Amino acid sequence: MAIWITGDTHGDFSRLAEGVFPALDRLTKKDCLIVCGDFGGLWQGGSRERKRLDRLEARPFTTLFVDGNHENFDRLARYPAEEWHGGLVRRVRPSVLHLMRGQMFALEGKRIFTMGGAQSHDIQDGVLERSQLMEGDLQRLRHEGARVRVNHVNWWRQELPSQEEYRQARQTLEKNGWQADYIVTHCAPTSLQQALFQGAYAPDPLTDFLEEIRQNCRFEAWFFGHYHRDGAVGDKPRYILLYEQIVELNKRGD
């Protein structure tokens, strides 16, 4: 099994196509590609979206993703939770799986802890309800440069974890002695976010919770997306920020 990992796809899976993803010709459905949130495969629906998911399903690997802040959580919640490799998933297609929050998965002899979600940073002018909008209002507001979103259209309060999800995450980590081989999230712990972006992003309950994990959990490497940048932190980096880059998490084994 080989495990690969990349950053936000936002419903655009072109980087996973033949001729772009160099490892594609040697992968099978036993191999996995993890997306660090903002998967975007479930958004507003329609035939084009279904075709994109069908094409992704047809790829020779299994696609896994943690959720980001740009997901349609109403649609994602329609898929029942099931156990897979020791943690809970939602199966969008037979080989396209959502790795739920606060779970520990056993893959290729490695323990992978997942905690999706993030706070949107493009809502400074507010979140509107559909009932507040007349036809053309949203296009006009965007044309004027307003940074707004619409509840249950392109923003969901579930972008941040619930108290139950935080409880589940702590319970999972306690069960595993606060140890994991890899951690996969969408956003970064507070201190790392501050170090990388010098205050451009404000702390929130999730980044503070991830900071708690950073300080208390033993792990080999932490992978995250969200910030639309590729890079590694430190001379011997344990924190890997991903956007368009695809990296191999471990070497291929039998």
SEBA-742876 format. One record per residue: x, y, z of N, C-alpha, C in turn; residue number from 1; residue in three letters. Coordinates in steps of 0.001 Angstrom, whole numbers, plus 500000, padded with zeros to 6 digits. Layout:
% residues N
[[X,Y,Z],[X,Y,Z],[X,Y,Z],NUM,'ALA']
...
END
This chain:
% residues 254
[[500836,498793,500000],[500000,500000,500000],[500868,501254,500000],1,'MET']
[[500497,502209,499190],[501132,503528,499208],[500110,504546,499692],2,'ALA']
[[500576,505534,500417],[499702,506599,500899],[500277,507928,500430],3,'ILE']
[[499462,508669,499686],[499843,509987,499198],[498934,511024,499835],4,'TRP']
[[499373,512272,499853],[498580,513314,500503],[498755,514633,499757],5,'ILE']
[[497680,515409,499673],[497712,516695,498980],[496828,517696,499719],6,'THR']
[[496794,518924,499201],[496022,519983,499837],[494648,520153,499209],7,'GLY']
[[494066,521320,499417],[492691,521623,499021],[492479,521379,497524],8,'ASP']
[[491379,520705,497192],[491042,520485,495788],[489850,521331,495335],9,'THR']
[[488975,521707,496242],[487809,522551,495905],[487025,522008,494705],10,'HIS']
[[486883,520697,494648],[486116,520090,493572],[486847,519974,492249],11,'GLY']
[[488093,520405,492190],[488901,520325,490968],[489953,519231,491166],12,'ASP']
[[489759,518093,490504],[490633,516943,490700],[491616,516759,489555],13,'PHE']
[[491876,517835,488824],[492745,517737,487649],[494172,517348,488016],14,'SER']
[[494636,517685,489222],[496009,517319,489587],[496156,515815,489807],15,'ARG']
[[495045,515106,489869],[495073,513659,490090],[494891,512886,488796],16,'LEU']
[[495017,513565,487674],[494780,512938,486378],[496054,512319,485814],17,'ALA']
[[495867,511452,484829],[496992,510844,484129],[497829,511922,483445],18,'GLU']
[[499134,511820,483581],[500024,512810,483009],[500338,513956,483948],19,'GLY']
[[499591,514067,485045],[499828,515113,486039],[500324,514496,487344],20,'VAL']
[[499644,513459,487801],[500028,512720,489006],[500952,511586,488561],21,'PHE']
[[502264,511724,488754],[503222,510791,488132],[503122,509363,488631],22,'PRO']
[[502599,509148,489843],[502541,507794,490388],[501299,507038,489946],23,'ALA']
[[500440,507681,489176],[499120,507132,488873],[499183,505748,488243],24,'LEU']
[[500155,505537,487364],[500189,504284,486605],[500593,503084,487438],25,'ASP']
[[501023,503289,488679],[501423,502152,489510],[500555,501994,490765],26,'ARG']
[[499438,502722,490827],[498574,502641,492005],[497397,501703,491766],27,'LEU']
[[496861,501189,492866],[495660,500356,492836],[494699,500884,493896],28,'THR']
[[493522,500296,493962],[492535,500722,494952],[492992,500448,496386],29,'LYS']
[[494035,499651,496562],[494612,499455,497895],[495437,500661,498324],30,'LYS']
[[495825,501499,497367],[496596,502707,497656],[495650,503874,497908],31,'ASP']
[[496104,504835,498717],[495235,505929,499160],[495843,507290,498853],32,'CYS']
[[494973,508221,498515],[495327,509632,498346],[494468,510426,499303],33,'LEU']
[[495088,511144,500247],[494370,511913,501258],[494363,513387,500880],34,'ILE']
[[493188,514021,500947],[493036,515456,500713],[492866,516141,502064],35,'VAL']
[[493695,517165,502329],[493690,517863,503623],[492581,518923,503710],36,'CYS']
[[491358,518535,503407],[490233,519457,503575],[489946,520307,502366],37,'GLY']
[[488775,520996,502401],[488246,521712,501236],[488272,520802,500019],38,'ASP']
[[487772,519594,500232],[487636,518607,499161],[486716,519159,498075],39,'PHE']
[[485555,519666,498460],[484673,520352,497525],[483971,519470,496519],40,'GLY']
[[484070,518153,496671],[483403,517271,495730],[481899,517273,495862],41,'GLY']
[[481425,517628,497064],[479993,517800,497316],[479760,519281,497564],42,'LEU']
[[479137,519945,496599],[478921,521379,496749],[477472,521698,496409],43,'TRP']
[[477187,522148,495202],[475814,522510,494847],[475084,521444,494039],44,'GLN']
[[475741,520310,493812],[475091,519218,493113],[475069,519402,491606],45,'GLY']
[[474229,518623,490928],[474115,518724,489479],[474913,517658,488753],46,'GLY']
[[474665,517556,487456],[475277,516504,486647],[476792,516672,486518],47,'SER']
[[477273,517905,486415],[478720,518120,486277],[479444,517644,487538],48,'ARG']
[[478868,517933,488698],[479488,517491,489945],[479479,515969,490041],49,'GLU']
[[478365,515339,489670],[478299,513877,489693],[479332,513267,488763],50,'ARG']
[[479516,513862,487602],[480504,513334,486655],[481917,513476,487207],51,'LYS']
[[482201,514601,487880],[483534,514767,488470],[483790,513697,489530],52,'ARG']
[[482774,513417,490364],[482930,512380,491382],[483064,511000,490747],53,'LEU']
[[482315,510768,489688],[482419,509479,488998],[483804,509298,488387],54,'ASP']
[[484359,510363,487831],[485718,510275,487271],[486734,510030,488378],55,'ARG']
[[486517,510649,489533],[487418,510421,490659],[487311,508977,491132],56,'LEU']
[[486097,508467,491193],[485895,507067,491578],[486601,506126,490618],57,'GLU']
[[486681,506502,489352],[487305,505652,488331],[488828,505656,488400],58,'ALA']
[[489413,506586,489152],[490874,506607,489281],[491337,505342,489990],59,'ARG']
[[492566,504891,489754],[493008,503589,490264],[493382,503567,491747],60,'PRO']
[[493088,504622,492487],[493403,504669,493916],[492126,504984,494698],61,'PHE']
[[492218,504893,496027],[491122,505268,496924],[491359,506690,497412],62,'THR']
[[490348,507541,497295],[490451,508931,497726],[489861,509081,499133],63,'THR']
[[490644,509670,500023],[490220,509954,501386],[490309,511456,501602],64,'LEU']
[[489412,512023,502409],[489510,513458,502690],[488980,513798,504068],65,'PHE']
[[489675,514726,504729],[489088,515389,505887],[488315,516593,505345],66,'VAL']
[[487327,517037,506102],[486558,518192,505656],[487290,519482,505981],67,'ASP']
[[487032,520509,505169],[487543,521842,505445],[486398,522755,505829],68,'GLY']
[[486542,524040,505583],[485443,524973,505829],[484595,525187,504589],69,'ASN']
[[485117,524839,503423],[484349,524965,502191],[483848,523590,501757],70,'HIS']
[[482881,523083,502505],[482188,521836,502199],[480697,522084,502371],71,'GLU']
[[479871,521329,501660],[478433,521376,501874],[478099,520339,502936],72,'ASN']
[[478041,520797,504188],[477848,519873,505298],[476448,519276,505325],73,'PHE']
[[475465,519951,504751],[474122,519373,504655],[474166,518110,503809],74,'ASP']
[[474829,518175,502674],[474906,517021,501786],[475807,515934,502361],75,'ARG']
[[476915,516345,502974],[477841,515362,503537],[477154,514533,504626],76,'LEU']
[[476279,515172,505407],[475612,514486,506517],[474607,513443,506044],77,'ALA']
[[474232,513462,504776],[473280,512472,504258],[473891,511085,504119],78,'ARG']
[[475208,511015,504111],[475872,509725,503986],[476068,509126,505376],79,'TYR']
[[475621,507903,505600],[475735,507309,506940],[477180,507043,507325],80,'PRO']
[[477454,507149,508614],[478787,506845,509121],[478971,505337,509206],81,'ALA']
[[480162,504892,508866],[480496,503475,508986],[481944,503341,509427],82,'GLU']
[[482275,502201,509988],[483648,501989,510456],[484522,501520,509302],83,'GLU']
[[485736,502038,509276],[486701,501694,508228],[488095,501843,508798],84,'TRP']
[[488848,500777,508828],[490234,500791,509332],[490338,501429,510721],85,'HIS']
[[489350,501170,511567],[489415,501600,512957],[488781,502928,513272],86,'GLY']
[[488363,503681,512252],[487716,504981,512479],[486425,505088,511695],87,'GLY']
[[485726,506189,511880],[484452,506402,511207],[484639,507211,509925],88,'LEU']
[[483937,506787,508872],[483981,507463,507580],[482562,507639,507058],89,'VAL']
[[482425,508525,506065],[481221,508609,505246],[481643,508264,503821],90,'ARG']
[[480952,507307,503218],[481350,506785,501916],[480561,507511,500818],91,'ARG']
[[481213,508459,500151],[480578,509253,499094],[480478,508451,497802],92,'VAL']
[[481480,507673,497514],[481516,506708,496434],[482202,505471,497012],93,'ARG']
[[482150,504322,496350],[482790,503135,496923],[484234,503350,497358],94,'PRO']
[[484984,504174,496613],[486381,504439,496990],[486659,505936,497131],95,'SER']
[[485640,506699,497563],[485807,508112,497922],[485201,508283,499309],96,'VAL']
[[486059,508450,500319],[485618,508386,501702],[485988,509648,502473],97,'LEU']
[[485042,510136,503259],[485269,511247,504176],[485772,510689,505506],98,'HIS']
[[486964,511103,505919],[487526,510723,507212],[486970,511679,508262],99,'LEU']
[[486134,511161,509146],[485415,512025,510078],[486325,512570,511170],100,'MET']
[[485810,513538,511901],[486607,514261,512892],[486863,513433,514152],101,'ARG']
[[488066,513592,514672],[488414,512950,515934],[488597,511451,515844],102,'GLY']
[[489033,510952,514675],[489177,509516,514458],[490646,509127,514323],103,'GLN']
[[490923,507860,514605],[492257,507295,514408],[492129,506124,513445],104,'MET']
[[492844,506203,512338],[492792,505161,511319],[494125,504412,511278],105,'PHE']
[[494047,503097,511093],[495241,502265,510978],[495448,501922,509513],106,'ALA']
[[496468,502507,508908],[496771,502289,507494],[498256,501985,507341],107,'LEU']
[[498555,500882,506695],[499946,500510,506429],[500790,500502,507705],108,'GLU']
[[500182,500013,508794],[500892,499935,510063],[501104,501263,510748],109,'GLY']
[[500463,502322,510238],[500592,503650,510821],[499244,504108,511380],110,'LYS']
[[499298,504877,512462],[498089,505459,513036],[497954,506906,512548],111,'ARG']
[[496821,507190,511942],[496573,508520,511374],[495375,509132,512078],112,'ILE']
[[495609,510232,512784],[494546,510942,513494],[494017,512063,512602],113,'PHE']
[[492699,512190,512521],[492088,513190,511632],[491199,514140,512414],114,'THR']
[[491276,515415,512039],[490423,516430,512663],[490177,517534,511641],115,'MET']
[[489098,517380,510864],[488774,518369,509853],[488164,519627,510436],116,'GLY']
[[487794,520544,509537],[487173,521804,509935],[488147,522965,509940],117,'GLY']
[[487591,524161,509836],[488344,525408,509921],[487344,526555,509930],118,'ALA']
[[487785,527685,510416],[486947,528885,510399],[487192,529662,509107],119,'GLN']
[[486100,530031,508423],[486234,530807,507189],[486787,532196,507486],120,'SER']
[[487664,532672,506588],[488261,533997,506749],[487810,534961,505660],121,'HIS']
[[486750,534591,504959],[486252,535466,503900],[484795,535862,504164],122,'ASP']
[[484475,536069,505453],[483097,536413,505828],[483066,537680,506690],123,'ILE']
[[484045,538553,506455],[484143,539747,507298],[482886,540618,507247],124,'GLN']
[[482160,540567,506139],[480960,541401,506000],[479680,540654,506361],125,'ASP']
[[479847,539443,506901],[478696,538763,507455],[478247,537530,506702],126,'GLY']
[[477391,536778,507390],[476722,535620,506811],[475246,535960,506682],127,'VAL']
[[474727,535869,505476],[473343,536244,505201],[472463,535001,505139],128,'LEU']
[[471170,535202,505371],[470186,534149,505171],[469595,534293,503769],129,'GLU']
[[469170,533198,503198],[468571,533245,501861],[467401,534221,501813],130,'ARG']
[[466632,534278,502907],[465446,535133,502938],[465794,536615,502846],131,'SER']
[[467052,536963,503133],[467477,538361,503073],[467837,538802,501663],132,'GLN']
[[467949,537866,500740],[468479,538174,499413],[467377,538227,498364],133,'LEU']
[[467438,539256,497554],[466617,539336,496352],[467453,538809,495179],134,'MET']
[[466836,538495,494072],[467559,537995,492910],[468634,539000,492473],135,'GLU']
[[469846,538528,492334],[470958,539373,491895],[471708,540050,493022],136,'GLY']
[[471189,539971,494267],[471849,540658,495382],[473254,540136,495625],137,'ASP']
[[473423,538814,495618],[474727,538234,495933],[475760,538618,494883],138,'LEU']
[[475378,538574,493602],[476305,538976,492541],[476677,540451,492690],139,'GLN']
[[475707,541277,493058],[475985,542709,493234],[476943,542926,494395],140,'ARG']
[[476708,542239,495508],[477573,542395,496673],[479005,541956,496355],141,'LEU']
[[479137,540854,495629],[480474,540396,495260],[481150,541386,494320],142,'ARG']
[[480384,541941,493396],[480938,542930,492475],[481443,544156,493240],143,'HIS']
[[480766,544476,494333],[481175,545618,495158],[482314,545270,496106],144,'GLU']
[[482738,544022,496102],[483862,543606,496940],[483476,543162,498330],145,'GLY']
[[482185,542973,498589],[481758,542537,499918],[482185,541092,500153],146,'ALA']
[[482672,540810,501344],[483102,539455,501695],[481999,538829,502546],147,'ARG']
[[481010,538308,501850],[479840,537725,502512],[479628,536301,502011],148,'VAL']
[[478928,535519,502815],[478489,534193,502415],[477039,534019,502847],149,'ARG']
[[476420,532967,502330],[475003,532730,502582],[474848,531395,503294],150,'VAL']
[[474127,531430,504416],[473928,530240,505229],[473240,529136,504423],151,'ASN']
[[473817,527933,504491],[473310,526744,503799],[473356,526866,502275],152,'HIS']
[[474119,527837,501773],[474381,527944,500336],[475874,527809,500083],153,'VAL']
[[476675,528645,500729],[478131,528516,500624],[478828,528733,501964],154,'ASN']
[[478053,528586,503044],[478624,528630,504400],[477764,527789,505321],155,'TRP']
[[478446,527081,506255],[477756,526246,507236],[478429,526410,508583],156,'TRP']
[[477614,526505,509634],[478178,526634,510981],[478984,525389,511355],157,'ARG']
[[478703,524257,510690],[479431,523020,510992],[480877,523061,510509],158,'GLN']
[[481302,524187,509945],[482714,524296,509559],[483621,524156,510774],159,'GLU']
[[483128,524530,511953],[483868,524319,513195],[483264,523135,513948],160,'LEU']
[[484083,522346,514620],[483569,521167,515326],[482586,521525,516435],161,'PRO']
[[481730,520578,516723],[480822,520686,517857],[481543,520250,519127],162,'SER']
[[480936,520509,520263],[481523,520062,521526],[481625,518541,521554],163,'GLN']
[[480660,517864,520968],[480712,516402,520919],[481900,515924,520085],164,'GLU']
[[482203,516618,519005],[483349,516229,518181],[484667,516479,518895],165,'GLU']
[[484755,517569,519657],[485955,517776,520474],[486071,516665,521521],166,'TYR']
[[484942,516303,522148],[484961,515246,523154],[485425,513933,522528],167,'ARG']
[[484902,513616,521341],[485282,512385,520646],[486771,512384,520318],168,'GLN']
[[487284,513527,519886],[488707,513617,519549],[489577,513369,520778],169,'ALA']
[[489235,513985,521899],[490015,513770,523124],[489927,512311,523565],170,'ARG']
[[488754,511740,523457],[488572,510338,523833],[489429,509429,522964],171,'GLN']
[[489458,509708,521660],[490283,508913,520753],[491759,509027,521105],172,'THR']
[[492218,510241,521368],[493627,510436,521699],[493977,509792,523034],173,'LEU']
[[493096,509902,523993],[493343,509251,525284],[493438,507742,525127],174,'GLU']
[[492556,507172,524313],[492561,505727,524056],[493880,505294,523439],175,'LYS']
[[494509,506174,522668],[495776,505869,521993],[496977,506440,522723],176,'ASN']
[[496787,506796,523996],[497903,507305,524784],[498471,508606,524267],177,'GLY']
[[497633,509415,523603],[498058,510681,522996],[499282,510471,522099],178,'TRP']
[[499187,509426,521273],[500233,509140,520300],[499594,508838,518951],179,'GLN']
[[500221,509313,517893],[499825,508998,516527],[501074,509076,515668],180,'ALA']
[[501070,508366,514565],[502180,508505,513638],[502025,509788,512822],181,'ASP']
[[500814,509992,512284],[500545,511179,511473],[499256,511839,511930],182,'TYR']
[[499225,513156,511826],[498024,513942,512089],[497658,514663,510802],183,'ILE']
[[496385,514578,510421],[495897,515246,509216],[494743,516165,509604],184,'VAL']
[[494891,517455,509335],[493871,518448,509639],[493712,519374,508434],185,'THR']
[[492755,520284,508538],[492639,521304,507487],[493410,522553,507892],186,'HIS']
[[493158,523074,509085],[493900,524251,509543],[495017,523843,510498],187,'CYS']
[[495788,524830,510950],[496972,524586,511762],[496714,524940,513226],188,'ALA']
[[497543,524416,514138],[497471,524864,515532],[497761,526361,515637],189,'PRO']
[[497256,526980,516691],[497362,528433,516844],[498799,528936,516730],190,'THR']
[[499730,528322,517447],[501102,528833,517450],[501743,528708,516072],191,'SER']
[[501444,527640,515360],[502009,527454,514031],[501392,528439,513039],192,'LEU']
[[500090,528635,513140],[499416,529603,512282],[499998,531000,512493],193,'GLN']
[[500260,531345,513747],[500847,532651,514055],[502262,532763,513498],194,'GLN']
[[503049,531714,513659],[504427,531744,513181],[504492,531857,511659],195,'ALA']
[[503573,531193,510981],[503597,531197,509519],[503062,532486,508917],196,'LEU']
[[502061,533092,509571],[501333,534185,508929],[501291,535482,509740],197,'PHE']
[[502051,535558,510849],[502230,536786,511622],[500921,537537,511883],198,'GLN']
[[499928,536822,512371],[498702,537484,512778],[497671,537695,511698],199,'GLY']
[[497938,537233,510481],[496963,537404,509398],[495697,536600,509648],200,'ALA']
[[495825,535531,510428],[494673,534704,510772],[494507,534708,512286],201,'TYR']
[[493311,535012,512745],[493045,535068,514177],[492848,533658,514740],202,'ALA']
[[493252,533436,515986],[492973,532140,516614],[491466,531928,516744],203,'PRO']
[[491078,530686,516819],[489673,530344,517022],[489629,529065,517857],204,'ASP']
[[488456,528604,518265],[488397,527408,519131],[489066,526182,518537],205,'PRO']
[[488995,526005,517215],[489621,524829,516619],[491136,524948,516599],206,'LEU']
[[491685,526095,516194],[493151,526215,516198],[493690,526082,517616],207,'THR']
[[492941,526582,518612],[493360,526419,520009],[493317,524952,520432],208,'ASP']
[[492306,524222,519980],[492234,522791,520284],[493391,522042,519627],209,'PHE']
[[493701,522398,518379],[494841,521767,517709],[496151,522109,518405],210,'LEU']
[[496214,523292,518989],[497397,523657,519777],[497524,522744,520995],211,'GLU']
[[496398,522441,521613],[496399,521489,522732],[496949,520137,522282],212,'GLU']
[[496537,519697,521112],[497049,518437,520584],[498542,518547,520306],213,'ILE']
[[498955,519642,519689],[500378,519836,519368],[501249,519732,520612],214,'ARG']
[[500770,520265,521714],[501561,520294,522930],[501541,518979,523699],215,'GLN']
[[500527,518164,523477],[500355,516973,524302],[500505,515645,523566],216,'ASN']
[[500449,515684,522242],[500474,514440,521469],[501867,514187,520894],217,'CYS']
[[502289,512935,520921],[503540,512545,520261],[503189,512072,518858],218,'ARG']
[[503883,512604,517857],[503576,512254,516473],[504826,512431,515621],219,'PHE']
[[504789,511798,514458],[505917,511872,513526],[505810,513085,512607],220,'GLU']
[[504616,513321,512064],[504430,514441,511141],[502972,514879,511154],221,'ALA']
[[502769,516168,510861],[501437,516776,510842],[501247,517427,509472],222,'TRP']
[[500172,517058,508780],[499869,517578,507448],[498591,518420,507507],223,'PHE']
[[498599,519564,506831],[497425,520429,506834],[497377,521238,505552],224,'PHE']
[[496196,521782,505245],[495992,522582,504036],[495533,523982,504402],225,'GLY']
[[494407,524426,503817],[493669,525634,504200],[494267,526948,503707],226,'HIS']
[[495585,527095,503718],[496203,528399,503510],[496695,528619,502068],227,'TYR']
[[496418,527676,501198],[496730,527791,499765],[498205,528112,499530],228,'HIS']
[[499015,527300,500168],[500457,527442,500042],[501094,526079,500302],229,'ARG']
[[502208,525797,499645],[502978,524582,499907],[504235,524952,500672],230,'ASP']
[[504590,524141,501649],[505825,524423,502380],[505953,523521,503585],231,'GLY']
[[507150,523502,504151],[507435,522721,505346],[508031,523648,506396],232,'ALA']
[[507809,523303,507651],[508239,524160,508751],[509424,523524,509456],233,'VAL']
[[510547,524260,509537],[511716,523796,510261],[512721,523075,509385],234,'GLY']
[[513930,522882,509928],[514983,522193,509197],[514674,520709,509030],235,'ASP']
[[514110,520105,510067],[513635,518726,509989],[512128,518790,510201],236,'LYS']
[[511392,519150,509170],[509999,519536,509353],[509096,518414,509827],237,'PRO']
[[508309,518736,510845],[507245,517836,511291],[505900,518352,510824],238,'ARG']
[[505861,519603,510373],[504610,520222,509949],[504696,520517,508452],239,'TYR']
[[503790,519933,507686],[503831,520050,506230],[502551,520731,505755],240,'ILE']
[[502707,521924,505186],[501587,522678,504630],[501460,522323,503152],241,'LEU']
[[500257,521894,502759],[500044,521428,501393],[498934,522211,500707],242,'LEU']
[[499158,522446,499424],[498105,522994,498578],[498052,522144,497301],243,'TYR']
[[498862,522478,496307],[498841,521726,495053],[499831,520569,495027],244,'GLU']
[[500802,520598,495910],[501812,519538,495938],[501187,518220,496403],245,'GLN']
[[501681,517109,495846],[501285,515768,496267],[502535,515066,496778],246,'ILE']
[[502509,514599,498017],[503684,513956,498602],[503327,512544,499043],247,'VAL']
[[504312,511676,499035],[504104,510309,499483],[504320,510239,500983],248,'GLU']
[[503326,509700,501670],[503366,509653,503124],[504305,508559,503614],249,'LEU']
[[504366,507480,502898],[505274,506390,503260],[505701,505683,501994],250,'ASN']
[[506694,504857,502122],[507182,504094,500976],[506269,502907,500724],251,'LYS']
[[506176,502547,499491],[505284,501469,499098],[505753,500149,499713],252,'ARG']
[[504787,499384,500203],[505073,498067,500773],[504164,497026,500162],253,'GLY']
[[504330,495800,500582],[503495,494705,500049],[502211,494595,500855],254,'ASP']
END
